[in-house]
Amino acid sequence: MRVQHLLTATGLVLALAVPGVAAAQIKIGHLADYTGGTSDIGKPFGEGVAEAFAHINATGGVNGKKVEIDTVDYGYQVPRALATYKKWTGDSPKISAIMGWGTADTEALVNFVTQDEIPYLSGSYAGQLTDPMKKRPAHGKGDAL
């Protein structure tokens, strides 16, 4: 239920602040780990994301706009997350925001989404991702991949 409330609030923020929301639908990319190294918790998390947005759409969407989710099982493989991001952004952004999953993909994409100004929500608990003063060391390789 908490995920549903978080996603509903996120949807409302997206409707007010994200470019491309003037379209008939709000398109969100969803990196999910259904088959990779963290799939034991990634699968139920990803299913929860899908169910929450299905509920949002069933109850009128966000400001009357349906949310279209492009879910990609990236198997917790950073190169696949990077390739998916490139597909989603391409010549012109095809998505308004991204629901990420883990620390590895989030660390790899953080500089890209910051530069491209694409809202990115992650399921990661990595403290360094919320450390603007860089007082905590990064655990992954970041965008150097």
N, C-alpha and C positions, 0 to 999 in steps of 0.2 A: 504494500500500500504506500510506503514511503517513496518508492521509486516512481509510482504513478503520480504522486503529488509533485515530486521533483520534475518529472517530465512535463506535467501540465504547466507548472510555473515556467519551465524552460521554453515551452511552446509559446507562451504568452510573451516572454521576453523576445523571442525570435520574431514574433509577429510585429513587434514594435521597433526592433533595432536592426534587423538583418536585411541587406540588399536582396532584391528578388522576391520579396514577400508580396509585392503588388500582383504577382501572378496568381492564377486560379488555385494553385497548390503550393505548399511549402515543401521543398525537396530537401531531405536530410540523408546524408551518407551514414551508414552504420557499420563500423568494423566490428565483427564478432568472431569469437574463437569457439566454434562448435566442434572442431576436430583436432586442435593443436595441444600444446603442452599445458595450457591452463583451461582446457575444455571442461574439466570437472566442475568448475564454477563459472566458466565463460558461457557454457550452454544455457544454464538457467538464467543468468544475467541477460543474455541476448534474447531469450524467450520473453523475459519480463519487459524488455524494451519494446519488443513487437506487440505484446499484449497491451502495454500502456498506451502506445500510439493508436492501436486499434480502438481502444476505449475512447481516446480523445476524438478520433474521427467519428465514432458512433454517437458521440454526444455533441456533435456540431463542429468539430475541428477547432482551429484557433482563429478566433474572430471570423468564423464562417468558412475558413479555408481548410481543406483537407491536408493532412500531412502525408506526403509520399516518402516512404522509407526505402532506400536502396541498401539492403543488407548484403554484405560480402563476408563470407567466412574466410578470413585470411590465415587461419591455422596458427596464429601467434608467430607468424614469420614476417619480420620487418620488411624484407624486400617486397613481399606481396602487399603490405600496407602502403608502402611508398608508391608502388605501381597503381594501386587503387586510387590513391590521392591524386596522382597525375591524371588518371582517367576522369575523376570527378571534377577537376579544375580545368584541365585542357586549355583551349584557346579562350574560353569564357567559362566562368564557374557554372556548373550544372547543379550545384547544391548550395543551400543556404547555411548549413552547419554540419558538423560531424559528431556523431556519438562514437567515441573511441572505446577501447577496451582496456588494454594493459599498459604497463610501464614502458615496455620496449617500443611499441608503436607510438605512444604519446611522446616519448623522448625523441624519437626519430622525426616526428612531424611538428614538434612545437615551434621551431623556427619558421617552417613553411607556413603554418596556419597563422602565425603572428604577422609575417610579411604580407600574406594574402588577405589578412583581416577576416578570417573565417572562424566563427565561434566553434570551439572544440570542447566537448565534455568527455571526460575520461573516467573509467572505473578504477584507475590506478590509485594506489595509496602512497606512491612515492613522494616523500616530503620535499625533495629538491624541485619538484614541479610547481610547488607553491612558495618557492624561496627566491624572491626577486633579488636579494642581496648575495645570492650564490654562496651561502655559508655552509651548505651541505654538499657533499660530493655527489656527482651523478653516478649512477650504477650502470648505465648503458653507454652505448657509443654515440648517442644523440644523432644529429643530422650528418655525421661524418660518413655514414654508410653509403 
